[in-house]
Amino acid sequence: METIARRYRVAKKDHCCDFCRGQIAKGEKYSYSFIRDGGDHWSHKAHLECEFVANELWGWINPWDGMTDDDFMDGCNTFCRKMICPNCASWDDEYNECRNDESYCIDKITEKLMEYDFCLVKPPESMKVPAGRRYWGLVKKETPITKLPR
C-alpha cells in the first residue's frame, strides 16, 4: 500500500469521514489522501481529529492492512472505556455506561492524546504482573500538542 498524495482540503460539499463515518461539513478542513495498492486506488477523507487519533493509536490498534472504520471505532471505544470514562462526569458507575449514550468521545480522546503518549510502559509496582511484562499506558508528553495541523 502506498500513499500517493496527502493534503488538507476545505470541503466544497459534505463528505463522510472514512474513520468515524461522521459528516465532514461543507467548509470544514479535512485530511485527504490518495492511496494505491497494486492495481487498486482510492481516496481517503477524514476529520483532522480522527486522523490524529488514528495516527496516535495505530500501534495499539495494530491494523495489518490499513485501518478500517471498524478498527478505528473499536479502538476508540476501548481506549475511551479504559482511559477516559473512569474519570468522566458522564460516566455512570452504577450502570457501567455513559450517560450521554456515546460509544466513545473523539474530542476527549483527542484532548488526552495531545497531552499524553499512549505506549507500552512498565506496569506500576502495585500491579501484580509477571516480571518483564509491559502494558499500554499513558505517559505525559514532554511538549504537549497545543493544536492540530490546520
C-alpha positions as CSV (number, residue, x, y, z in Angstrom):
1,M,0.0,0.0,0.0
2,E,1.4,3.4,-1.0
3,T,0.1,6.9,-0.3
4,I,0.4,8.9,-3.5
5,A,-0.8,12.2,-2.1
6,R,-1.8,13.6,1.3
7,R,-3.0,17.1,1.9
8,Y,-5.5,19.2,3.8
9,R,-8.6,20.4,2.0
10,V,-11.6,22.5,2.7
11,A,-14.8,20.6,1.9
12,K,-16.7,22.1,-1.0
13,K,-19.6,19.8,-0.2
14,D,-20.4,17.4,2.6
15,H,-18.3,14.2,2.8
16,C,-18.2,11.2,5.1
17,C,-15.2,10.6,7.4
18,D,-13.7,7.2,6.5
19,F,-12.7,6.7,10.1
20,C,-15.7,7.6,12.2
21,R,-18.4,7.7,9.5
22,G,-19.5,11.1,10.6
23,Q,-20.1,14.1,8.4
24,I,-17.4,16.3,7.2
25,A,-19.4,19.5,6.6
26,K,-19.1,21.9,3.7
27,G,-16.4,24.5,4.7
28,E,-14.7,22.2,7.2
29,K,-11.0,21.5,6.8
30,Y,-10.2,17.7,6.5
31,S,-7.4,15.3,5.6
32,Y,-7.4,13.9,2.1
33,S,-5.2,11.0,0.9
34,F,-4.9,9.2,-2.4
35,I,-3.8,5.6,-1.9
36,R,-2.7,2.9,-4.3
37,D,-2.4,-0.9,-3.6
38,G,-1.4,-2.9,-6.6
39,G,-3.9,-2.1,-9.3
40,D,-6.4,-0.7,-6.8
41,H,-6.6,3.0,-5.9
42,W,-8.9,5.1,-3.7
43,S,-9.2,8.3,-1.8
44,H,-9.5,8.6,2.0
45,K,-11.1,11.5,3.7
46,A,-11.0,12.1,7.5
47,H,-11.7,14.7,10.1
48,L,-8.5,16.2,11.4
49,E,-9.2,14.9,14.9
50,C,-9.9,11.4,13.6
51,E,-6.7,11.4,11.5
52,F,-4.7,12.5,14.6
53,V,-6.3,9.8,16.9
54,A,-5.8,7.1,14.2
55,N,-2.1,8.0,14.0
56,E,-1.7,8.1,17.7
57,L,-3.4,4.8,18.3
58,W,-2.0,3.0,15.2
59,G,0.4,0.7,17.1
60,W,-2.1,-0.2,19.7
61,I,-5.0,-0.9,17.3
62,N,-2.3,-2.7,15.1
63,P,-4.1,-2.9,11.7
64,W,-2.3,-5.2,9.3
65,D,-3.6,-3.9,6.0
66,G,-4.6,-0.3,7.0
67,M,-7.1,0.9,9.5
68,T,-10.8,0.3,8.6
69,D,-13.6,2.4,10.1
70,D,-14.5,-0.6,12.3
71,D,-10.9,-0.9,13.5
72,F,-10.9,2.8,14.3
73,M,-14.2,2.8,16.1
74,D,-13.5,-0.3,18.1
75,G,-10.1,1.0,19.1
76,C,-11.5,4.4,20.1
77,N,-14.3,2.7,22.1
78,T,-11.9,0.5,24.0
79,F,-9.5,3.4,24.6
80,C,-12.3,5.6,25.8
81,R,-13.7,3.0,28.2
82,K,-10.2,2.3,29.7
83,M,-8.6,5.8,29.7
84,I,-11.4,8.4,29.6
85,C,-14.7,7.0,31.1
86,P,-13.4,6.2,34.6
87,N,-12.7,9.9,35.2
88,C,-15.5,11.4,33.1
89,A,-18.5,13.2,34.6
90,S,-20.8,11.5,32.0
91,W,-19.8,8.0,33.2
92,D,-22.4,6.2,35.4
93,D,-20.6,3.7,37.7
94,E,-23.8,2.1,38.8
95,Y,-24.8,1.0,35.3
96,N,-21.3,0.9,33.8
97,E,-22.3,3.1,30.9
98,C,-22.0,6.7,29.5
99,R,-25.0,8.9,30.4
100,N,-24.6,10.7,27.1
101,D,-25.2,7.3,25.3
102,E,-21.9,7.7,23.4
103,S,-19.8,4.7,22.4
104,Y,-16.8,7.0,22.5
105,C,-16.0,10.7,22.7
106,I,-13.5,11.6,19.9
107,D,-13.0,15.1,21.3
108,K,-12.0,13.8,24.8
109,I,-9.7,11.2,23.2
110,T,-8.1,13.9,21.1
111,E,-7.5,16.1,24.2
112,K,-6.0,13.2,26.1
113,L,-3.6,12.2,23.2
114,M,-2.5,15.8,22.7
115,E,-1.2,15.8,26.3
116,Y,-0.1,12.1,26.6
117,D,1.5,9.4,24.6
118,F,-0.2,6.1,24.6
119,C,2.5,3.5,24.5
120,L,3.9,0.3,26.1
121,V,5.1,1.1,29.6
122,K,6.4,-0.8,32.6
123,P,3.4,-1.6,34.9
124,P,3.2,0.2,38.3
125,E,4.7,-1.8,41.2
126,S,1.2,-2.1,42.7
127,M,0.1,-4.3,39.7
128,K,0.8,-8.0,40.1
129,V,2.1,-8.9,36.6
130,P,4.9,-11.3,35.6
131,A,8.4,-9.8,35.6
132,G,9.4,-8.0,32.5
133,R,5.8,-7.8,31.2
134,R,4.7,-4.4,29.8
135,Y,1.3,-3.0,29.1
136,W,-0.3,0.0,27.3
137,G,-0.4,3.2,29.4
138,L,-0.3,7.0,29.2
139,V,2.9,8.9,29.5
140,K,2.9,12.7,29.7
141,K,4.4,14.2,26.6
142,E,7.5,16.4,27.1
143,T,5.9,19.0,24.8
144,P,2.1,18.7,24.7
145,I,0.5,19.4,21.3
146,T,-1.4,22.6,21.5
147,K,-3.3,22.4,18.2
148,L,-3.8,20.0,15.4
149,P,-2.5,20.8,11.9
150,R,-4.8,23.1,10.0
